[in-house]
Amino acid sequence: MRAAAATAPRRAINIILALPKIVLTGLLVVAIGDMITGVVLRYVMVPVTDWLDLDPINFFWVEEIGEYSLAWLTMIGAGVGIAERAHFTLRVLTHRLPPPAQRAIHVASQLLIAGFGVLAAWYGLKLAIVNSLLTSPALEINLAWLYAAPAVGGAMIALYALAALFEPPLPGEPDETGVAAAGDD
């Protein structure tokens, strides 16, 4: 009975941590679909409408959808990369240091990453507020949605980096080049 009660919060945490990955998947599908649509409209439909002497198809919205989806994809993806510890690691000297020094370097690097995330979130929020009165030219979407991506991504980076403070440094020896790639844990 006690084990079932302990797994319920863990399951909720796993669901919450899966949400950014689900959003990333959706954004990737939107971005790919948008690019394919843009190529078809530009290189297939424009010649067809020219040949049939029809009015051209307005497809300026394709650029805006791509811009919005790629901005959000990049910032959320950076946060997920921090959470998954998937960014590359260069270990030339740290693996030879004693464990307390490795831990100190790990903490310092996570604090630097969190600081970058806070900075991105702060300036992203400021940009979103400043641009909240503007709309995009083709779709007339509030530009605050575009500039909110660094704010959300920066907050995710900061939160995931702070959470990584409580995890041990990645173990393992680097290869002969001194580079330990992502997934070497």
Backbone bond lengths (Angstrom), bond angles and torsions (degrees), N, CA, C in turn:
res aa  C-N    CA-C-N  psi(-1)  N-CA   C-N-CA  omega(-1)  CA-C   N-CA-C  phi
1 M - - - 1.440 - - 1.523 110.50 -
2 R 1.325 115.53 -41.19 1.467 120.73 -178.63 1.533 111.36 -68.13
3 A 1.324 117.79 -36.75 1.468 121.12 179.56 1.519 111.18 -66.11
4 A 1.336 116.85 -37.18 1.466 120.48 178.66 1.526 110.47 -66.22
5 A 1.331 116.54 -37.52 1.465 120.45 178.97 1.530 110.89 -68.32
6 A 1.327 116.75 -32.81 1.464 120.29 -179.87 1.525 111.60 -75.64
7 T 1.324 118.08 -27.58 1.459 119.79 -178.45 1.523 112.74 -80.55
8 A 1.319 118.60 -21.56 1.464 120.79 -179.54 1.534 111.85 -62.70
9 P 1.342 119.82 -48.26 1.466 118.09 177.19 1.534 112.20 -64.38
10 R 1.318 116.98 -36.46 1.462 120.04 179.40 1.530 110.67 -64.08
11 R 1.342 116.04 -39.08 1.461 120.67 177.98 1.529 110.15 -64.73
12 A 1.315 117.91 -40.08 1.464 121.45 177.83 1.524 110.67 -64.29
13 I 1.324 116.64 -40.89 1.471 120.45 178.08 1.522 110.43 -64.37
14 N 1.333 117.15 -41.71 1.463 120.50 178.90 1.527 111.18 -63.62
15 I 1.326 117.13 -37.81 1.464 120.50 177.60 1.519 110.16 -66.08
16 I 1.323 116.92 -43.51 1.467 120.90 179.49 1.527 110.45 -63.18
17 L 1.321 117.50 -40.48 1.464 120.80 178.55 1.528 112.36 -71.81
18 A 1.331 117.56 -21.31 1.466 120.78 178.56 1.527 111.59 -81.30
19 L 1.316 118.55 -21.59 1.466 120.87 -177.40 1.527 113.66 -58.52
20 P 1.339 120.12 -45.41 1.469 117.73 177.09 1.524 113.09 -61.44
21 K 1.315 118.04 -33.48 1.467 120.54 178.35 1.522 110.92 -68.76
22 I 1.321 116.61 -36.64 1.463 120.40 177.25 1.527 109.66 -66.94
23 V 1.337 116.71 -42.25 1.462 120.81 177.44 1.520 110.00 -62.65
24 L 1.333 117.45 -42.19 1.467 121.14 177.50 1.521 111.60 -59.81
25 T 1.313 116.69 -42.33 1.455 120.50 178.82 1.522 110.52 -61.84
26 G 1.323 116.46 -44.88 1.460 120.36 178.01 1.520 112.07 -62.61
27 L 1.324 116.68 -42.97 1.467 120.53 178.95 1.520 111.44 -64.48
28 L 1.317 116.83 -37.84 1.462 120.53 178.49 1.529 110.61 -65.04
29 V 1.326 116.87 -41.68 1.465 120.91 177.62 1.530 110.05 -63.24
30 V 1.342 116.68 -43.50 1.469 120.66 178.87 1.524 110.46 -62.40
31 A 1.341 117.23 -45.61 1.469 120.65 -178.28 1.528 111.54 -63.45
32 I 1.322 117.18 -44.12 1.464 120.39 179.55 1.530 110.51 -66.42
33 G 1.320 116.70 -44.41 1.462 120.54 177.82 1.520 111.62 -61.69
34 D 1.327 116.37 -39.13 1.461 121.32 178.71 1.533 110.82 -64.67
35 M 1.331 116.35 -43.29 1.467 119.23 179.43 1.524 111.64 -65.26
36 I 1.313 117.00 -41.70 1.465 120.66 178.45 1.525 109.78 -64.04
37 T 1.322 116.64 -43.23 1.469 120.84 177.95 1.515 110.94 -60.44
38 G 1.328 117.12 -43.47 1.458 120.78 178.91 1.518 112.37 -61.95
39 V 1.324 116.52 -41.82 1.472 120.07 179.58 1.526 110.15 -65.84
40 V 1.329 117.20 -44.65 1.469 120.49 -179.73 1.520 110.46 -63.24
41 L 1.332 116.86 -45.32 1.467 119.21 -179.58 1.524 111.53 -64.69
42 R 1.315 117.23 -41.12 1.455 120.12 -175.85 1.527 112.62 -74.94
43 Y 1.324 117.76 -45.28 1.463 120.23 -170.90 1.524 114.29 -101.11
44 V 1.327 117.28 -10.00 1.457 119.48 177.52 1.528 110.47 -113.42
45 M 1.334 116.14 -53.55 1.460 119.42 -173.37 1.524 113.24 -73.94
46 V 1.318 118.83 -35.31 1.469 119.99 179.10 1.531 110.62 -62.68
47 P 1.342 119.88 -48.47 1.469 118.24 176.65 1.533 113.02 -63.22
48 V 1.342 116.71 -35.05 1.467 119.52 179.31 1.523 110.11 -65.75
49 T 1.338 117.29 -46.00 1.467 119.31 179.80 1.524 111.22 -66.83
50 D 1.319 117.58 -33.82 1.467 120.39 175.81 1.527 110.56 -66.66
51 W 1.317 116.55 -44.37 1.458 121.12 -178.46 1.532 111.69 -64.35
52 L 1.379 115.90 -39.00 1.464 120.21 179.96 1.525 112.67 -86.48
53 D 1.325 116.78 0.35 1.459 123.01 -179.62 1.538 111.29 57.48
54 L 1.331 115.52 45.92 1.469 122.60 177.29 1.524 109.03 -103.70
55 D 1.322 114.59 166.26 1.461 118.99 175.41 1.526 109.08 -63.40
56 P 1.328 117.04 140.39 1.470 118.67 -179.67 1.533 111.52 -68.18
57 I 1.313 114.58 153.46 1.465 120.94 178.87 1.521 108.38 -84.54
58 N 1.317 115.70 130.49 1.463 121.34 178.00 1.530 108.48 -83.00
59 F 1.306 116.79 113.26 1.464 120.06 -179.44 1.529 112.13 -127.67
60 F 1.318 116.95 32.71 1.462 120.55 177.40 1.530 112.05 -68.43
61 W 1.312 116.79 -21.82 1.460 121.42 -179.96 1.523 111.90 -65.13
62 V 1.330 117.64 -21.67 1.465 121.21 -178.19 1.528 110.32 -61.06
63 E 1.317 116.95 -41.32 1.465 120.08 179.98 1.520 111.61 -63.42
64 E 1.318 116.83 -41.42 1.464 119.43 -178.40 1.520 112.24 -67.88
65 I 1.308 117.07 -41.47 1.467 119.10 177.63 1.526 109.87 -62.99
66 G 1.319 116.79 -42.12 1.466 120.20 177.55 1.511 111.96 -62.71
67 E 1.335 116.82 -41.48 1.464 120.95 -179.81 1.527 110.83 -63.77
68 Y 1.323 116.80 -47.16 1.461 120.55 -179.78 1.526 111.42 -64.41
69 S 1.334 116.59 -47.38 1.466 118.58 -176.58 1.519 112.02 -66.93
70 L 1.326 118.18 -38.54 1.464 119.83 -179.61 1.532 111.97 -71.83
71 A 1.332 117.44 -33.56 1.470 119.75 176.14 1.526 110.16 -63.91
72 W 1.328 116.38 -47.47 1.460 119.85 179.44 1.526 111.22 -67.82
73 L 1.323 117.06 -39.11 1.466 121.46 179.02 1.524 110.93 -60.42
74 T 1.322 116.76 -43.05 1.456 121.44 -179.42 1.523 111.69 -64.91
75 M 1.317 116.74 -47.66 1.466 119.41 -174.12 1.525 112.28 -73.29
76 I 1.314 117.81 -41.67 1.467 119.30 177.33 1.526 109.57 -68.98
77 G 1.329 116.26 -38.01 1.467 120.39 178.00 1.521 112.23 -62.37
78 A 1.338 117.14 -36.61 1.469 119.86 177.04 1.522 110.24 -64.23
79 G 1.322 116.84 -41.32 1.465 120.21 177.87 1.523 111.81 -63.55
80 V 1.314 116.72 -44.07 1.467 120.48 179.11 1.531 109.92 -65.84
81 G 1.322 117.04 -37.01 1.464 120.37 176.99 1.524 111.92 -60.95
82 I 1.333 116.47 -39.05 1.474 120.46 176.07 1.521 109.70 -66.25
83 A 1.324 117.09 -44.41 1.469 120.63 -178.61 1.521 111.77 -63.17
84 E 1.322 116.66 -38.53 1.471 121.45 -178.20 1.523 112.45 -86.34
85 R 1.315 115.79 -4.90 1.468 121.92 -175.76 1.530 109.96 54.76
86 A 1.320 114.98 46.07 1.460 121.56 -174.64 1.521 112.99 -97.89
87 H 1.315 118.51 -5.51 1.456 120.05 177.85 1.525 109.17 -75.01
88 F 1.313 116.28 151.19 1.459 119.36 -176.02 1.532 110.38 -65.94
89 T 1.306 114.70 155.07 1.453 121.87 -179.54 1.519 108.48 -128.12
90 L 1.300 116.40 133.32 1.457 121.57 177.32 1.522 107.32 -110.94
91 R 1.327 115.28 109.56 1.460 120.57 -179.80 1.518 109.14 -116.12
92 V 1.300 115.29 96.71 1.454 119.77 179.19 1.522 109.59 -98.68
93 L 1.319 116.28 -36.76 1.453 121.09 -173.68 1.526 112.83 -124.01
94 T 1.322 117.84 -31.55 1.463 120.44 -169.25 1.525 113.55 -62.12
95 H 1.319 118.53 -33.75 1.462 119.82 -178.65 1.533 112.25 -68.27
96 R 1.319 117.54 -14.62 1.464 121.20 179.30 1.529 112.36 -93.90
97 L 1.326 116.50 -7.56 1.468 120.79 -179.68 1.518 110.39 -81.97
98 P 1.330 117.13 160.88 1.465 119.50 176.68 1.537 109.94 -67.45
99 P 1.332 117.00 155.36 1.472 121.01 -177.21 1.538 114.77 -51.83
100 P 1.340 120.59 -40.28 1.471 117.63 178.39 1.533 112.74 -62.59
101 A 1.327 117.09 -37.09 1.465 119.78 178.11 1.533 110.54 -69.80
102 Q 1.332 117.17 -39.06 1.463 120.26 175.93 1.522 110.74 -60.47
103 R 1.324 115.36 -41.68 1.473 120.41 179.33 1.529 110.52 -64.42
104 A 1.320 117.22 -41.16 1.471 120.77 179.61 1.528 110.88 -64.32
105 I 1.320 116.56 -41.40 1.467 120.30 178.49 1.530 110.07 -66.46
106 H 1.320 116.46 -40.03 1.466 121.15 177.32 1.535 110.22 -60.14
107 V 1.313 116.96 -47.60 1.469 121.26 179.92 1.524 110.53 -62.56
108 A 1.331 116.83 -44.52 1.466 120.47 -179.68 1.526 111.09 -62.29
109 S 1.325 117.41 -43.19 1.469 119.23 -179.23 1.525 111.37 -67.76
110 Q 1.326 117.23 -37.93 1.468 119.46 177.49 1.528 111.22 -67.14
111 L 1.318 116.79 -35.66 1.468 119.60 176.72 1.523 111.16 -68.12
112 L 1.336 117.36 -36.89 1.467 120.19 175.73 1.530 110.97 -65.09
113 I 1.313 116.82 -42.03 1.462 120.86 178.14 1.526 109.95 -63.65
114 A 1.333 116.28 -43.91 1.470 119.92 178.51 1.526 110.49 -63.38
115 G 1.320 116.95 -38.59 1.462 120.36 177.38 1.514 111.68 -62.67
116 F 1.339 116.98 -41.35 1.461 120.49 175.69 1.522 110.40 -61.89
117 G 1.337 116.81 -41.79 1.462 120.56 179.03 1.519 111.97 -62.33
118 V 1.331 116.14 -42.68 1.471 119.85 178.33 1.525 109.67 -63.44
119 L 1.316 117.12 -42.93 1.465 121.05 178.49 1.531 111.35 -60.84
120 A 1.324 116.66 -45.75 1.466 120.44 178.67 1.523 110.74 -63.73
121 A 1.328 117.30 -41.25 1.464 120.58 179.30 1.528 110.81 -64.82
122 W 1.321 116.83 -43.15 1.460 121.23 -178.67 1.527 111.52 -62.83
123 Y 1.331 116.34 -51.77 1.461 119.16 -178.63 1.531 111.89 -71.96
124 G 1.317 117.75 -31.20 1.461 120.17 174.57 1.514 111.41 -64.10
125 L 1.324 116.47 -41.04 1.460 120.67 177.59 1.527 110.49 -65.34
126 K 1.328 116.09 -42.36 1.469 119.35 177.97 1.532 110.89 -62.47
127 L 1.332 116.88 -43.29 1.462 120.32 178.34 1.530 111.46 -64.04
128 A 1.327 116.70 -39.81 1.461 119.89 178.97 1.522 110.81 -63.61
129 I 1.321 117.49 -40.37 1.464 120.85 179.15 1.522 110.74 -67.48
130 V 1.324 117.34 -45.30 1.463 120.99 -179.54 1.529 111.12 -61.48
131 N 1.334 116.85 -40.53 1.462 120.86 -175.90 1.528 113.50 -92.77
132 S 1.317 117.89 9.45 1.462 120.52 -176.77 1.526 113.14 -69.15
133 L 1.310 118.19 -15.73 1.458 121.08 179.08 1.527 112.50 -92.30
134 L 1.332 116.86 -5.79 1.464 121.48 -177.84 1.524 110.44 -100.06
135 T 1.327 115.38 153.13 1.457 120.11 175.78 1.522 109.20 -124.38
136 S 1.311 115.41 156.73 1.465 120.18 178.51 1.531 109.18 -72.75
137 P 1.330 117.71 150.05 1.463 120.04 -174.13 1.530 115.05 -66.44
138 A 1.314 118.33 -42.38 1.470 119.86 -173.39 1.521 112.81 -86.23
139 L 1.308 117.57 -50.55 1.465 121.21 -175.43 1.527 113.53 -94.34
140 E 1.330 116.20 -11.76 1.463 122.81 -178.00 1.529 112.08 54.96
141 I 1.330 114.69 44.13 1.466 122.24 174.60 1.521 107.43 -92.59
142 N 1.301 116.43 141.47 1.460 121.04 178.58 1.529 109.13 -58.45
143 L 1.340 116.27 128.70 1.464 120.49 -178.36 1.528 113.15 -68.60
144 A 1.309 117.45 -12.47 1.465 119.57 175.80 1.526 110.45 -60.92
145 W 1.333 117.56 -30.20 1.465 120.35 178.23 1.521 111.41 -65.19
146 L 1.305 116.83 -36.16 1.464 120.12 177.71 1.522 110.64 -68.94
147 Y 1.327 116.85 -45.06 1.459 120.64 -175.81 1.523 113.11 -82.55
148 A 1.308 117.12 -4.60 1.465 119.92 173.91 1.528 111.13 -78.63
149 A 1.325 117.36 -17.99 1.469 120.37 -179.66 1.522 112.20 -59.06
150 P 1.352 120.13 -47.37 1.467 118.18 176.87 1.518 112.90 -64.60
151 A 1.325 116.97 -31.01 1.465 119.33 179.01 1.526 110.41 -66.47
152 V 1.318 116.78 -47.34 1.468 120.65 -179.78 1.529 110.69 -68.88
153 G 1.321 116.74 -46.18 1.466 120.18 178.95 1.513 111.95 -62.85
154 G 1.324 117.38 -41.29 1.462 120.47 177.91 1.519 112.19 -63.20
155 A 1.329 116.13 -40.23 1.472 119.37 177.26 1.526 110.59 -64.06
156 M 1.339 116.50 -40.48 1.466 119.50 177.90 1.527 110.98 -64.61
157 I 1.327 116.25 -42.52 1.470 120.05 178.70 1.522 110.03 -59.85
158 A 1.327 116.60 -46.19 1.466 120.35 -178.86 1.525 111.25 -63.53
159 L 1.324 117.17 -45.65 1.466 120.14 -178.45 1.529 111.86 -64.84
160 Y 1.328 116.35 -44.81 1.460 119.40 -179.37 1.529 111.76 -68.52
161 A 1.331 117.58 -35.16 1.471 119.87 177.50 1.521 110.51 -68.31
162 L 1.331 116.96 -39.77 1.469 119.34 177.21 1.524 111.17 -66.09
163 A 1.326 116.72 -36.24 1.465 119.48 176.74 1.532 110.73 -66.73
164 A 1.339 117.15 -33.26 1.468 121.01 179.69 1.528 111.91 -69.92
165 L 1.334 116.68 -15.98 1.473 119.29 176.13 1.523 111.64 -58.83
166 F 1.330 115.77 -31.08 1.456 120.40 -175.46 1.524 112.60 -90.84
167 E 1.326 116.48 0.37 1.455 121.03 176.36 1.526 108.65 -98.45
168 P 1.313 117.27 152.44 1.475 118.60 178.46 1.523 110.57 -72.53
169 P 1.333 116.78 157.91 1.465 119.20 173.94 1.525 109.85 -59.96
170 L 1.318 115.75 154.52 1.458 119.43 179.87 1.520 110.22 -63.91
171 P 1.327 117.81 131.02 1.464 120.14 178.52 1.521 110.56 -82.59
172 G 1.313 114.86 174.97 1.461 119.68 172.46 1.506 112.56 108.52
173 E 1.297 113.82 149.08 1.450 121.96 176.85 1.518 109.21 -88.16
174 P 1.303 118.15 139.85 1.465 118.95 174.56 1.521 110.05 -73.69
175 D 1.329 115.11 166.21 1.465 118.25 177.71 1.525 109.99 -73.65
176 E 1.329 117.72 -173.19 1.458 121.51 -174.21 1.538 113.30 -64.78
177 T 1.336 117.51 -18.44 1.460 119.75 178.46 1.510 112.16 -84.42
178 G 1.344 117.41 -11.28 1.460 120.08 -177.71 1.513 113.42 89.71
179 V 1.341 116.58 7.62 1.451 120.41 -176.98 1.528 108.63 -108.82
180 A 1.310 115.50 126.23 1.452 120.84 172.30 1.519 106.60 -107.14
181 A 1.310 117.02 114.64 1.455 121.23 -174.89 1.515 110.95 -79.56
182 A 1.327 115.16 167.46 1.450 120.46 175.98 1.510 109.03 -58.59
183 G 1.304 116.21 141.31 1.442 121.08 179.40 1.518 113.42 87.79
184 D 1.329 117.10 4.98 1.462 120.13 178.93 1.523 112.87 -84.98
185 D 1.322 116.94 19.42 1.468 118.73 -176.63 1.471 111.85 -89.56
